[in-house]
Amino acid sequence: MHKPRNSAEKPRGPMRNIYRSLMRNVGHTQWFSDLGKDLVPLDRAVQRASGGKLSLVGENTVTQLLLTTTGRKTGRSRTTPLLYAPDGDAFVVVGSNWGQDTHPAWTLNLMANPTAIVTVKGVEIPVGASLAEGATRKKLWKLATTTWPPYETYADRAFGRQIRVFRLQPVK
């Protein structure tokens, strides 16, 4: 006997692939970036309220985490929802800022204080961040753009700014 699916379950099979493909294609458009910038605060609230278990983007599209950094000026905790690519037990995050001409504040915070907390599906993981450069950056950029191809478009729009790529390594 077939058990009915819970409506909260993620789509399976072809529907999951169609949704993922659609999001990856729309992710390249300017209107998606403009809308995404406006939705980040709402997505942050949804993820915080659910302990990182729910997001407006949906886990069928990309892997997501909450990154909590220490504000470089205020010393206060700052939490940002980000996409990530797994790299072994580490997390690769990209400071695309939707292709804007400035780096996102969280990258400046990590550069000032590389100690942070990653929350994935409600589990908090202390991490140490390192800014990727040279061959390491190239390798991690490939991982990131495989996970979210629109990063390439954001890089094209970034007004000559080199998008920062970080590896967040869990610390014991």
C-alpha positions as CSV (number, residue, x, y, z in Angstrom):
1,M,0.0,0.0,0.0
2,H,1.3,3.4,-1.0
3,K,1.8,5.8,1.9
4,P,0.7,9.4,1.0
5,R,3.5,11.9,1.0
6,N,3.6,14.6,3.7
7,S,3.1,18.0,1.9
8,A,6.2,19.3,3.7
9,E,8.4,16.6,2.1
10,K,10.7,17.8,-0.6
11,P,9.8,16.9,-4.2
12,R,11.2,13.7,-5.6
13,G,12.3,12.6,-9.0
14,P,11.4,14.7,-12.0
15,M,9.7,17.5,-10.1
16,R,12.8,18.0,-7.9
17,N,15.0,18.2,-11.0
18,I,12.6,20.6,-12.9
19,Y,12.5,22.9,-9.9
20,R,16.3,22.8,-9.4
21,S,16.9,23.4,-13.2
22,L,14.4,26.3,-13.2
23,M,16.0,28.0,-10.2
24,R,19.5,27.6,-11.7
25,N,18.3,29.2,-15.0
26,V,16.4,32.1,-13.4
27,G,19.3,32.7,-11.0
28,H,21.2,34.2,-13.9
29,T,18.6,37.0,-14.5
30,Q,19.0,40.5,-13.1
31,W,15.4,40.5,-11.7
32,F,16.2,37.4,-9.7
33,S,19.2,39.1,-8.2
34,D,17.2,42.3,-7.4
35,L,14.4,40.2,-5.8
36,G,16.9,38.0,-3.9
37,K,18.6,41.1,-2.3
38,D,15.2,42.2,-1.0
39,L,14.3,38.7,0.2
40,V,17.5,38.0,2.2
41,P,16.2,39.6,5.4
42,L,12.9,37.7,5.2
43,D,14.8,34.4,4.5
44,R,17.1,35.1,7.4
45,A,14.1,35.5,9.7
46,V,12.6,32.2,8.4
47,Q,15.8,30.3,8.9
48,R,16.4,31.8,12.3
49,A,12.8,30.9,13.4
50,S,13.2,27.4,12.2
51,G,16.7,26.9,13.5
52,G,18.1,26.7,10.0
53,K,15.7,24.0,8.9
54,L,13.5,26.0,6.6
55,S,14.3,28.6,3.9
56,L,12.5,30.6,1.2
57,V,14.9,29.1,-1.4
58,G,14.2,25.5,-0.5
59,E,16.8,22.8,0.0
60,N,15.9,21.2,-3.3
61,T,17.7,24.0,-5.1
62,V,21.0,24.5,-3.3
63,T,22.7,23.6,-0.1
64,Q,22.3,26.4,2.5
65,L,23.7,27.5,5.8
66,L,23.5,30.3,8.3
67,L,26.8,32.0,8.8
68,T,27.2,33.9,12.1
69,T,30.2,36.3,12.1
70,T,31.3,38.9,14.6
71,G,30.8,42.5,13.3
72,R,34.1,44.1,12.7
73,K,32.9,47.5,13.9
74,T,30.3,46.6,16.5
75,G,31.5,43.3,17.8
76,R,27.9,42.0,17.6
77,S,26.9,38.7,16.1
78,R,25.7,39.0,12.5
79,T,23.9,36.1,10.8
80,T,23.6,35.7,7.1
81,P,21.9,33.0,5.0
82,L,24.3,31.7,2.3
83,L,24.5,29.0,-0.3
84,Y,27.4,26.7,0.1
85,A,29.3,23.9,-1.7
86,P,30.7,21.0,0.4
87,D,34.4,20.4,0.4
88,G,35.0,17.4,2.5
89,D,33.9,18.4,6.0
90,A,34.3,22.1,5.1
91,F,31.9,24.6,3.6
92,V,32.8,26.8,0.6
93,V,30.9,30.2,0.6
94,V,31.0,32.9,-2.0
95,G,30.8,36.7,-1.4
96,S,29.0,37.4,-4.7
97,N,26.7,40.1,-3.2
98,W,24.4,39.3,-6.2
99,G,27.0,40.8,-8.5
100,Q,27.0,44.3,-7.0
101,D,30.1,46.5,-7.0
102,T,30.8,46.1,-3.3
103,H,31.8,43.1,-1.1
104,P,29.2,41.9,1.3
105,A,29.7,42.9,4.9
106,W,30.0,39.3,6.1
107,T,33.2,38.9,4.0
108,L,34.7,41.9,5.7
109,N,33.7,40.5,9.1
110,L,35.4,37.2,8.3
111,M,38.6,38.9,7.2
112,A,38.7,40.9,10.5
113,N,37.8,37.8,12.6
114,P,37.9,34.4,10.9
115,T,36.2,32.6,13.7
116,A,32.5,32.0,13.0
117,I,29.5,29.6,13.5
118,V,27.8,27.7,10.7
119,T,24.3,26.4,11.2
120,V,23.2,23.7,8.9
121,K,19.7,22.1,9.4
122,G,19.7,23.3,13.0
123,V,23.2,22.1,13.9
124,E,25.7,24.7,15.0
125,I,29.3,24.1,13.9
126,P,32.2,26.4,14.9
127,V,34.5,27.1,11.9
128,G,37.6,28.9,11.0
129,A,37.5,30.8,7.7
130,S,40.3,31.2,5.2
131,L,40.1,33.5,2.1
132,A,40.9,31.3,-0.9
133,E,43.6,32.6,-3.3
134,G,45.5,31.3,-6.3
135,A,45.0,27.6,-7.2
136,T,42.9,27.0,-4.1
137,R,40.5,29.8,-5.1
138,K,40.2,28.3,-8.6
139,K,39.4,24.9,-7.2
140,L,36.8,26.2,-4.7
141,W,35.3,28.6,-7.3
142,K,34.7,25.5,-9.6
143,L,33.0,23.7,-6.7
144,A,30.9,26.8,-6.0
145,T,29.8,27.4,-9.6
146,T,29.0,23.7,-10.0
147,T,26.7,24.0,-7.0
148,W,25.2,27.4,-8.1
149,P,26.1,28.2,-11.8
150,P,24.7,31.8,-11.5
151,Y,27.8,32.8,-9.6
152,E,29.5,33.1,-13.0
153,T,26.9,35.7,-14.0
154,Y,27.3,37.5,-10.7
155,A,31.1,37.6,-11.3
156,D,30.5,39.2,-14.8
157,R,28.3,41.9,-13.2
158,A,30.6,42.6,-10.3
159,F,32.1,45.8,-11.9
160,G,35.6,44.3,-12.0
161,R,35.6,43.3,-8.4
162,Q,37.0,39.8,-7.7
163,I,34.4,37.9,-5.8
164,R,35.7,36.5,-2.5
165,V,35.6,32.8,-1.9
166,F,36.1,31.3,1.6
167,R,36.6,27.9,3.0
168,L,35.0,27.4,6.4
169,Q,36.8,24.6,8.2
170,P,35.1,23.0,11.3
171,V,37.2,23.5,14.4
172,K,37.3,21.1,17.3
